Every structure is written in structure tokens, then in C-alpha cells.
Amino acid sequence: MRAVVLHSHGGPEVLTIEEVADPVPGPDEVVVRIAATALNRADLLQRMGLYADPRGLAQEIPGLEFAGTVESVGERSRMWRVGDRVMGIEAGGAYAQRIATHERQLLAVPADIELVDAAAIPEVFLTAWDALVLQGGLTSGRWALVHAGASGVGTAAIQIAKAIGARVAVTVSAGKAALCRELGADLVLQRSPHDWLADATAAVGAGFDTVLDVIGGEEVDRNLQAVAPKGTIVQVGLMGGGRTQVNVGLLLTKRAHWVGTTLRTRPIEEKAAVTRKFAAEMLPLFGTGALRPVIDCRFPFEQIGEAHRLMESNANAGKIVIEMP
């Protein structure tokens, strides 16, 4: 099969497509023939040598999410049959024509979703739902604050918040506000150099019950100012940097929770549990139209380097999908 193999780390030019051996399913695994994958910020970090695949495999193939059809199943696998349309997340390996994955980490592709479009669902919707609801405690009637509202995680978070009856504010860079409003955001705040915190405080004086932050950096201290007493900040990413000055006293006086999280490095058992719970509680909402993948653009597999350059420019709003040959 063809796959992206990293022999070194650096710019998009290190994304080398070559022939590698087809994967063989373990007893509880299935092999999926991939129709499409999608980009995530973690892919860029891994390419640069800043976020290693936790599995430590000899052959480094990036890619965290995929959609395709089941091609073969392991001897103990019972959940899927050959030909089933599936999507899922992995710690790596999705920049390839085939992938072997544990059967419990797969989700059925909703009937009304095109197979290649489904690649834009797993990573961002699982991340947003886990952060907002499972760890952030967001419920109907409460306020969420989501940074980078036009990103993949951001667009998923807006939809999930609205689907459960919560209210949601987002911060966005210039030019991306319209998409967030279209998805249902109740309050859209422009980020730097605009003072989003002042506008947020004026609009939601009691503070935000749940904050989903993929930025970090200078936003961390603002999050502590914006979060409601006994609220929860869920730190999912650090696009703005991992070091900053923070008034820790606010964490104490507000009795707030500050949670760091990532799906990639969790044990399979934990990722499978989150996936199965999402399948039961949220996956049906794609059939009603309450949730949908938000796709900015598509690239053929051969142009995956160009896709990485686009994501690095921060020009995309929504997901960048890579279609396999």
C-alpha cells in the first residue's frame, strides 16, 4: 500500500509517499481500507518532531483519523463485517491506504454522510465532546467558551454545545466569524488584537461554566478571568505556546478546575470507552442534522504537503480532508 513515511522531521517536504507493507489485523482488530483522512494540528507537530507517535513503531506513519470500509477482521472481532462503512481515530497510521485498528475504536459512518466527508468527524467531534461534556461538565442552559471557534475542534464544539441545549461563545480570528454564527454560536468574539475578554465579560457577567482552550499561551490567564466560580477550563492544545504568566490566585478564589487532556496518548481501553459512549449518545445526531462535518477544502493524497502548508497558514475554517487514491 502507499503511505506517508517520516524518515526525518521538518517542513512539509519531509512527507514522503512510498510503498509499505499492508497491515495485518490482530485478534481484536480490523483492517480498514481508507477512503480519506483529515489534518490535525498534532500532525504538523509530529512532522516537525515535536509530538511523537506514543506507540514508538519503527516505521513512522502520521495521521490520527480516517474513514473507509472494513477490508478484513481479526479472529476475535465480532463488531464489524467486511464492507461496513466506518470511521475512527488512531495514535497514528492514517496517512495510508489501509490501517489496522481495534474494533471498539471504530464508529459507523452515518447513512447520510459521504464516506470521504466522514473523515472530518472522528478526531474533532470526539475531542470536543470529551472536553466539553465528559470532562468539562457542560449541560443544558450553561455557558461554554470555545477558543478558535472556526477550527475543526471549534466547529464541532459549537454544534455539540447547541445540540445539548447549552449556550456557546467563541473566539475567532478576523474573517471567520460568519461560519461560527452559521453553526449557532450565541456570541462571537474577535481575538487579538481585539479585547475579547472585555466583550465576553460584558455579555456574560457571571462567567463561563466550561472553557475549551486549544490556544494556551496568553489566553490561559484570560481563561482564569473568564471562567465562572467552580467552572472548568479544559486545556486541549497549546497553539499559542506552553509558557506564560498566570494569576494562579484566580484558580483558588474561583475554586475552578483546570484540566489538561489529550486523546492520543490514552490507553486503548480509555479511547474505546469514549468512542462507544459517543456512538450511543451523539452519533445519532448526525442523522437528524444537528451535527455535521465542516469541511474547508480537500486535497488529493499526492498533495498532502500543500495541505500541511495551508493549515500552517491558519487560513482554513473547518477541516482539511485528504482523499486517498
C-alpha positions in Angstrom: 0.0 0.0 0.0 1.0 3.7 -0.3 1.6 5.7 2.8 3.4 8.8 4.1 6.5 7.7 5.9 8.6 10.1 8.0 12.3 9.4 7.7 13.2 12.8 9.2 11.4 15.8 10.7 10.9 19.3 9.4 8.8 21.1 6.9 6.1 19.7 4.6 8.8 18.4 2.2 9.6 15.5 4.7 6.2 14.0 3.9 7.4 11.1 1.7 4.9 8.9 0.0 6.1 5.4 -0.6 5.1 1.7 -0.8 4.9 -0.1 2.6 3.6 -3.5 3.7 -0.1 -3.9 4.2 -1.2 -4.1 7.9 -2.5 -7.4 9.3 -5.3 -7.3 11.9 -4.6 -8.6 15.4 -7.3 -10.8 17.1 -9.5 -7.9 18.1 -8.6 -5.6 15.2 -10.0 -4.9 11.8 -8.2 -3.6 8.7 -9.9 -0.6 7.1 -9.3 0.5 3.5 -9.1 4.2 3.9 -11.1 6.5 1.6 -9.9 9.7 3.3 -8.1 11.1 6.2 -8.1 14.7 7.6 -5.4 17.0 9.0 -5.0 17.9 12.7 -2.6 20.2 14.4 -0.9 17.2 16.0 0.1 16.0 12.5 2.0 19.2 12.0 3.7 18.9 15.3 4.6 15.2 14.6 6.0 16.2 11.2 8.3 18.7 13.0 9.4 16.2 15.5 7.6 17.8 18.4 4.8 15.2 19.1 6.0 11.6 18.7 3.7 8.7 18.0 3.3 7.2 21.5 3.3 3.7 20.0 7.0 4.0 19.2 6.8 2.0 16.0 9.9 1.5 13.8 8.0 3.0 10.8 6.6 6.4 11.4 3.3 7.0 9.5 1.3 10.0 10.7 -2.4 10.5 10.7 -4.9 10.4 13.5 -8.3 9.9 11.8 -9.8 8.1 8.9 -12.9 6.9 7.1 -13.2 3.9 4.9 -14.6 0.4 4.5 -13.7 -2.8 6.5 -11.5 -5.0 4.4 -10.6 -7.8 6.9 -11.3 -8.7 10.5 -9.3 -10.4 13.3 -10.2 -13.9 14.6 -12.0 -12.5 17.7 -13.6 -9.4 16.1 -17.4 -9.5 16.1 -18.5 -5.9 15.8 -17.9 -5.3 12.1 -18.2 -7.1 8.8 -16.2 -6.8 5.6 -17.7 -3.9 3.6 -19.0 -1.9 6.5 -18.5 1.9 6.3 -16.5 3.0 9.3 -14.6 5.9 10.7 -12.3 6.2 13.7 -9.2 7.6 15.4 -5.8 6.1 16.0 -2.5 7.3 17.5 -1.0 7.3 14.0 -1.0 5.5 10.7 -4.0 7.1 8.9 -1.9 8.7 6.2 -2.1 5.4 4.3 -4.3 3.3 2.1 -5.0 0.9 4.9 -4.9 0.8 8.7 -5.3 -1.8 11.4 -7.3 -0.6 14.5 -9.1 -2.1 17.5 -12.7 -2.8 16.6 -14.0 -0.8 19.6 -12.3 2.4 18.3 -14.5 2.4 15.2 -17.8 4.2 14.6 -20.3 3.5 11.9 -20.5 6.2 9.2 -24.0 7.8 9.3 -26.1 6.8 6.3 -26.5 10.4 5.0 -22.7 11.2 5.3 -20.5 10.7 2.3 -17.6 8.3 3.1 -14.8 10.8 2.4 -16.6 13.5 4.3 -16.8 11.2 7.4 -13.0 11.5 7.7 -13.7 15.1 9.1 -15.7 13.7 12.0 -13.9 11.4 14.5 -10.9 13.4 15.9 -12.6 16.8 16.4 -16.0 15.6 17.5 -14.7 13.1 20.0 -12.2 15.7 21.3 -14.8 18.4 21.6 -17.4 16.1 23.2 -15.0 14.6 25.6 -13.6 18.1 26.6 -16.9 19.9 26.9 -19.2 17.3 28.3 -17.3 14.4 29.8 -14.5 16.4 31.4 -16.0 19.9 31.3 -19.4 19.1 32.7 -21.3 21.2 30.2 -25.1 20.7 30.4 -28.2 22.4 29.0 -28.6 26.1 29.9 -24.9 26.6 30.8 -22.4 28.8 29.0 -19.3 27.4 27.2 -16.4 29.5 25.9 -14.6 27.9 22.9 -11.3 29.3 21.6 -10.5 29.0 17.8 -14.2 28.6 17.0 -13.6 28.2 13.3 -11.1 25.3 13.8 -12.0 21.7 13.4 -12.5 21.2 17.2 -14.2 24.6 17.4 -16.8 24.0 14.8 -17.5 20.6 16.4 -17.8 22.2 19.8 -20.3 24.8 18.7 -22.6 22.1 17.3 -22.3 19.9 20.3 -23.0 22.7 22.7 -26.1 23.7 20.8 -27.2 20.1 20.4 -27.3 19.6 24.2 -29.0 22.9 24.8 -26.1 24.9 26.1 -25.1 28.4 25.1 -21.7 29.0 23.5 -19.3 31.9 22.9 -16.3 31.5 20.6 -13.2 33.5 19.9 -12.1 33.7 16.3 -9.5 35.4 14.1 -10.7 38.1 11.6 -12.8 36.8 8.7 -14.1 33.6 10.4 -17.0 34.9 12.4 -19.7 34.2 9.8 -19.1 30.4 9.9 -19.4 30.3 13.7 -22.6 32.3 13.7 -24.0 30.0 10.9 -23.2 27.0 13.2 -25.2 28.5 16.0 -22.7 30.4 18.2 -24.5 32.7 20.6 -21.6 35.1 20.9 -18.7 35.6 18.5 -15.6 37.4 19.9 -12.7 38.5 17.7 -9.3 37.6 19.1 -6.1 39.6 19.3 -5.6 42.5 18.8 -9.3 42.9 19.8 -10.0 42.6 23.6 -12.3 39.6 23.6 -12.2 39.3 27.4 -13.8 42.7 27.9 -16.6 41.9 25.4 -17.1 38.4 27.0 -17.3 39.8 30.5 -19.8 42.5 29.4 -22.0 39.9 27.8 -21.7 37.0 30.3 -21.0 38.7 33.6 -21.3 35.5 35.7 -18.6 33.8 33.7 -18.4 30.7 31.6 -19.1 27.3 33.1 -16.8 25.4 30.7 -13.9 26.8 28.8 -12.4 24.7 25.9 -8.9 26.1 25.0 -6.7 24.9 22.2 -4.6 28.0 22.2 -2.8 28.3 25.6 -0.2 31.0 25.8 -1.6 34.4 26.8 -5.2 33.1 26.7 -4.6 31.0 29.9 -4.7 33.9 32.2 -7.7 35.3 30.4 -9.4 32.0 30.8 -9.0 32.2 34.6 -10.6 35.6 34.5 -13.4 34.5 32.3 -14.3 31.2 33.9 -17.3 31.2 36.3 -16.8 30.3 40.0 -16.5 26.5 40.3 -16.2 26.3 36.5 -13.9 24.1 34.4 -11.2 25.0 32.0 -10.2 22.1 29.7 -6.8 22.6 28.0 -6.8 20.6 24.8 -4.0 22.3 22.9 -1.2 24.9 23.0 -1.2 26.6 19.6 -0.2 29.8 21.3 2.6 28.3 23.4 3.1 26.4 26.6 4.6 29.0 28.8 3.0 32.2 30.1 2.4 34.3 33.2 -0.7 33.1 35.1 -2.5 34.5 38.1 -2.9 31.2 40.0 -4.8 33.0 42.7 -7.8 33.2 40.5 -7.8 29.4 40.4 -8.1 29.3 44.2 -10.6 32.2 44.7 -12.9 30.8 42.0 -12.5 27.2 43.1 -12.1 26.4 39.4 -10.9 23.2 37.8 -8.1 23.3 35.2 -7.9 20.0 33.3 -5.2 19.0 30.8 -6.2 16.4 28.3 -5.3 14.6 25.0 -6.9 11.6 23.4 -3.8 10.4 21.6 -1.8 9.1 24.5 -4.6 7.4 26.4 -4.7 3.6 26.7 -6.8 1.8 24.1 -9.4 0.9 26.8 -10.0 4.6 27.6 -10.2 5.7 23.9 -12.6 2.8 23.2 -14.8 3.7 26.2 -15.1 7.3 24.9 -15.8 6.1 21.4 -18.5 3.7 22.4 -20.2 6.4 24.6 -20.1 8.9 21.8 -21.6 6.3 19.4 -24.5 5.8 21.8 -25.2 9.4 22.8 -24.0 11.7 19.9 -23.7 9.7 16.7 -27.5 9.6 16.1 -27.5 13.4 15.9 -25.7 13.3 12.5 -28.8 11.6 11.2 -31.0 14.4 12.4 -28.8 17.1 11.0 -28.0 18.5 14.4 -24.3 17.6 13.8 -22.4 17.7 10.6 -18.8 17.7 9.4 -17.5 21.1 8.5 -15.0 20.9 5.6 -12.9 23.8 4.4 -11.3 22.1 1.4 -10.0 18.8 0.0 -6.6 17.7 -1.3 -5.6 14.5 -3.2 -3.2 12.3 -1.2 -0.3 13.3 -3.5 -0.7 16.9 -2.4 -0.6 16.3 1.3 2.4 18.7 1.7 0.3 21.5 0.2 -2.5 20.7 2.7 0.0 21.0 5.6 1.1 24.4 4.3 -2.5 25.6 4.2 -3.1 24.5 7.8 0.1 26.2 8.9 -1.1 29.5 7.3 -4.2 29.3 9.6 -6.3 30.2 6.5 -8.7 27.2 6.8 -12.1 27.3 8.6 -13.1 23.8 9.3 -11.4 20.6 8.3 -8.9 19.8 5.6 -9.7 16.4 4.1 -7.2 14.3 2.2 -8.7 11.9 -0.3 -6.9 8.6 -0.9 -6.4 7.3 -4.4 
